[in-house]
Amino acid sequence: MPDTPVESSSPILRVVKGDPSPEELAALVAVVSARAAAPAPAADTQRASDWATYWRHAKRPLHPGPGRWRASAHP
């Protein structure tokens, strides 16, 4: 069976407010078509491991001062 486009009774795009010109509608269709045809973004292959990112966020800055060694054991 050859690939033939299936016609649907409902429109794909619908203007719900305003009165766009034919040029504006053509621009909208071009943008939506280009977005639909664009390839998916590539996965981030240089991502740090979950363990490395955990410690990056878990470390707190050091605050030197009197009695700070005692406070360092408490969260």
Secondary structure, 3 states (H helix, E strand, C coil): CCCCCCCCCCCCCCCCCCCCCHHHHHHHHHHHHHHHHCCCCCCCCCCCCHHHHHHHHHCCCCCCCCCHHHHCCCC
